[in-house]
Amino acid sequence: MNLPSVPGLCEDPGEAIALHLVAERDYAGWIAGQSPQTQRWLQCSAFRPESGRWVLLPGSDGRPAAVLAGTGKGATDPQALLWLAAALADRLPPGRHVLAQEFGDARDRLFATGWAMGGYRFSRYRNTKDVPRLAQLKLPSTVRLTDVAPASAACTLARDLINTPPNDMGPAELEDAARELASRHGGVVEVVSGTRLAAEFPLVAAVGQGSPRAPRLIELRFARPHAARIALVGKGVCFDTGGLDIKPAAGMLLMKKDMGGAACVLALTEQLRLLDLPVDLRVLIPAVENSVDGNAFRPGDVWRSRKGLSVEITNTDAEGRLVLADALHAASEEQPDLLIDFATLTGAARVALGPELPPVYGGDAAMVAELVQAAMAEADPLWPMPLWDGYEDELSSRMADLNNSPAGGMAGSVTAALFLRRFVSQPQNWLHLDVYGWNGKDRPGRPAGGEAHGVRAVCAWLRRRYGS
């Protein structure tokens, strides 16, 4: 396996500064075992072992002899540990560090993963030549680079794709990114566009017909005979004006991230291929720009989908579910063992659960519960939401088989998931993640900008399910 480099991590056994992690409940006992000089230094520094606080402990020669970092109430919560590591990687001065006491379990890998995420920078559009000198972490003895590099590479790929401004990330550029990924990992690419797209994926074509940047359906295959067949679908709306139901300026500002589902699917594919998970993988990305011109699709239009169901367009700003509908049906035609879609689909999901806790839907409650459990252990949380059949009538239409945007706006994430379910032939094998794909504020390891929500979670769950 040709692993990418991981910022901030090293396997070099050379000299390193000891990094002590101490919880509030253990601090008194820890400090009692230190030298009088260290005790005085900590007293004068007014150090408290709150989570994220740290202090350098000087040696007799004036150089740092160790680092003491607080973990607050403890280091048992995967989420807190991951972002503590990211904070230390981001804030400690340059130098090589090593855990003074390893955890001896999965937390060692999570700590290393968080450290790597703390080194992420997106500087493609900056003229500055300065490259930050990152603090280095010597990998714990129980962790190999192969345990961390795939997750780090996946996170970087998703963030880079989402952060790229829309003038440089349209459907053609998203296709280029998919082709590069396929080339790295021996995949086969097929792209459907033009008149063939209109015939085979009519909803994708309809959403994209108002933009001069031509829509397309991007398909990647990584064949593995006799292995479990996994299909991934990612919403690739490279920019969303809202169409003729145009968004206000504030609502349009972050719409470069509306291809975040596609970015997460490509990132998950990258991670799975780097891990060489023994699955037969198919990836479908409907790539469009929802724009406005005289040819844009309209409120009141009725379009027939790939499945044959007719859809009344009640809101052109509910376009993501339209492009996903055709792609999900195409994926279902081969009856995969598992079908997973990622989409920056609804603001309602953010209202319900906020920006950091994506909802997950699925036709098998036990399977959803397994994924949620794996997500929490991986510090990449997901939350189960119901496919509530009582809201099915909200999708009814007097003109067509269903409408794309129920009136009233209540339970918007649920009704969007119910819409998608209409195009999945085996809902018991389907999972839908309504992700945000964005960090709204700067924090260590989570800089403002694109985010790979759910990618590590789904990968960890797939490894449990299909790993050797």
Secondary structure, DSSP 8 states (H G I E B T S, - for coil): ------TTEE---S--EEEEEE-HHHHHHHHHTS-HHHHHHHHHHT----TT-EEEEE-TTSSEEEEEEE-TT-S--HHHHHHHHHHHHHHS-SEEEEESS--SSHHHHHHHHHHHHTT----TT---------EEEE--TT--HHHHHHHHHHHHHHHHHHHS-GGG-SHHHHHHHHHHHHHHHT-EEEEEEHHHHHHH-HHHHHHHTTSSS--EEEEEEE--TTSEEEEEEE-EEEEE--TTS---HHHHTTGGGGGHHHHHHHHHHHHHHHHT-SEEEEEEEEEEEE--STTS--TT-EEE-TTS-EEE-S-TT--HHHHHHHHHHHHHTT--SEEEEEE---HHHHHHH-TT--EEEES-HHHHHHHHHHHHHTT---EE----GGGGGGG--SSSSEESS-TT-TTHHHHHHHHHHTT-S-GGGEEEEE---EE-S-BTTB-SEE--TTHHHHHHHHHHHH--
